[in-house]
Amino acid sequence: MIIKDWKKDLFTIPNWLSLFRLLLIPVYVLVYLHASKPEHYMMAAGILAVSCFTDLIDGKIARRFHMVSTIGKFLDPLADKATQFTLTVCLAIRYPILWSLVGLFVLKEGFQLIAGIIQFRKGKMLVGALISGKICTTILFLSLIFMVMFPTIDPQVITAITLVDGVFMLISFAHYIFTYCKKTPMIQNIEDHADRQR
């Protein structure tokens, strides 16, 4: 599928916000991995809060001002997944139990990528994120930001948070498997969906 007038498609406020979120990732990594005082961890959490805020408003701006674009549909989830992965890996360095979440995250996103490519080759696509994925993302972000803000949490609390995050991630994973493997309204022809967006 060729993106017509890709420059106009790229240079929109929502897409700039997604690019901004991608640029915040290395800033967060530097701040968090070199943090040694409570204010440093709060700064890292603040960076994540800004990232979450821009994630909330970019979609609203795109829909309100008719700035929905094909590039945006790629950039927005890319920024989300890259931020989630980086955040989880950084925390796993401090809390090894979180490596289980990293592994599950890679498995889940790897499946979605392969399944998405297969559907794309068939001229189809998954329209939007599943509700289970949105809930999982929200819970994951909130719990991980909590761990960033309070680096001296009791290990038992970390274990409990990891289990809760893992359960929601598994539910979302199962939902995506079902959606890609069964005929559902969420899987649509690319051209038909593009026509409805015009």
C-alpha positions in Angstrom: 0.0 0.0 0.0 1.5 3.3 -1.1 1.2 6.3 1.1 0.2 9.3 -1.0 1.6 12.7 -0.2 3.6 11.1 2.7 5.2 14.5 3.7 1.7 15.9 4.4 0.9 12.6 6.1 3.9 12.8 8.4 4.0 16.5 9.4 0.9 16.6 11.6 0.7 17.5 15.3 -0.3 13.9 16.4 2.7 12.4 14.5 5.1 15.0 16.0 3.8 14.0 19.4 4.5 10.3 18.7 8.0 11.2 17.5 8.5 13.3 20.7 7.6 10.2 22.7 10.2 8.2 20.9 12.8 10.9 21.6 11.9 10.8 25.3 13.0 7.2 25.6 16.8 7.7 25.6 16.3 10.7 28.0 14.3 8.4 30.4 17.0 5.7 30.2 19.8 8.1 31.0 17.9 9.7 34.0 16.7 6.4 35.4 19.9 4.3 35.1 21.9 7.1 36.7 19.4 7.9 39.4 20.7 7.9 42.9 18.4 10.3 44.8 14.6 10.3 45.3 14.3 13.5 43.1 16.1 11.6 40.3 13.5 8.9 40.3 10.7 11.5 40.5 12.3 13.1 37.4 12.3 9.8 35.6 8.6 9.3 36.6 7.9 12.8 35.3 9.3 12.0 31.9 7.0 9.0 31.7 4.1 11.1 32.8 4.8 13.5 30.0 5.0 10.6 27.6 1.6 9.2 28.8 0.0 12.6 28.5 1.1 13.1 24.9 -0.1 9.6 24.2 -3.6 10.5 25.5 -3.9 13.7 23.5 -2.4 12.8 20.1 -5.3 10.5 19.3 -7.9 13.0 20.4 -6.2 15.7 18.3 -6.0 13.4 15.3 -9.7 12.6 15.4 -10.9 16.1 16.4 -9.0 17.9 13.7 -9.1 15.1 11.0 -5.4 14.4 11.2 -5.7 10.6 11.2 -3.0 9.2 8.9 -1.5 5.9 7.8 1.9 6.9 9.2 0.3 7.9 12.5 -1.3 4.5 12.8 2.2 3.1 12.7 4.0 5.7 14.7 1.6 5.8 17.7 1.7 2.1 18.6 5.5 2.0 17.8 6.1 4.8 20.4 3.8 3.0 22.9 5.5 -0.4 22.5 9.0 1.0 22.5 8.3 3.0 25.7 6.7 0.0 27.4 9.6 -2.3 26.5 12.3 0.2 27.5 10.5 0.9 30.8 10.2 -2.8 31.6 13.8 -3.6 30.7 15.1 -0.8 32.9 13.1 -1.9 35.8 14.1 -5.5 35.3 17.7 -4.5 35.7 16.8 -3.5 39.3 14.1 -6.1 39.9 15.0 -9.4 38.1 11.5 -10.9 38.5 10.4 -8.4 35.8 12.4 -10.3 33.2 9.4 -12.6 33.0 7.3 -9.7 31.9 10.0 -8.7 29.3 9.8 -12.2 27.9 6.0 -12.3 27.8 6.0 -8.8 26.2 8.4 -9.9 23.4 6.3 -13.1 22.8 3.1 -11.1 22.6 4.3 -8.3 20.5 6.2 -10.7 18.2 3.0 -12.7 17.6 1.1 -9.5 16.8 3.8 -8.3 14.4 3.9 -11.7 12.5 0.1 -12.0 12.5 -0.2 -8.4 11.3 2.2 -9.0 8.4 0.3 -12.1 7.4 -3.0 -10.2 7.4 -1.3 -7.3 5.5 -0.2 -9.7 2.8 -3.8 -10.8 2.5 -4.9 -7.2 2.0 -6.4 -7.0 5.5 -5.6 -5.3 8.8 -6.6 -5.1 12.4 -8.5 -1.9 12.9 -7.5 -0.3 16.1 -6.3 -1.7 19.4 -8.4 -4.3 21.3 -10.0 -3.1 24.5 -8.0 -5.8 26.4 -4.8 -4.3 25.0 -5.8 -0.8 26.1 -6.5 -2.0 29.6 -3.3 -4.0 29.7 -1.3 -1.0 28.5 -2.9 1.3 31.1 -2.3 -1.1 34.0 1.2 -1.8 32.9 2.1 1.9 32.6 0.6 2.8 36.0 2.2 0.0 37.9 5.7 0.4 36.3 5.6 4.2 36.9 4.7 3.4 40.5 7.8 1.3 40.7 10.0 4.0 39.2 8.7 6.6 41.7 9.3 4.4 44.7 12.6 2.5 44.3 12.6 1.1 47.8 9.3 -1.0 47.5 9.1 -4.2 49.4 10.1 -7.2 47.2 6.7 -8.9 47.9 4.9 -5.9 46.5 7.1 -6.1 43.3 6.2 -9.8 43.0 2.5 -9.0 43.4 2.6 -6.2 40.8 4.5 -8.5 38.4 1.8 -11.2 38.8 -1.0 -8.7 38.2 0.7 -7.3 35.1 1.4 -10.8 33.8 -2.2 -11.8 34.1 -3.5 -8.8 32.2 -0.8 -9.3 29.6 -1.8 -13.0 29.1 -5.5 -12.0 28.8 -4.6 -9.4 26.1 -2.3 -11.9 24.4 -5.1 -14.5 24.3 -7.6 -11.9 23.0 -5.2 -11.0 20.1 -4.6 -14.6 19.2 -8.4 -15.2 19.0 -8.9 -12.0 17.0 -6.3 -12.9 14.4 -7.2 -16.5 14.1 -11.0 -16.1 13.9 -13.1 -14.0 11.5 -14.0 -10.9 13.5 -15.2 -7.4 12.5 -11.9 -6.0 13.8 -10.1 -7.6 10.8 -11.0 -5.6 7.7 -9.9 -5.1 4.1 -7.3 -2.4 4.0 -8.9 -0.7 1.0 -12.4 -0.8 2.5 -11.1 0.7 5.7 -9.1 3.4 3.8 -12.3 4.4 1.9 -14.2 4.8 5.1 -11.5 7.1 6.5 -11.8 9.5 3.5 
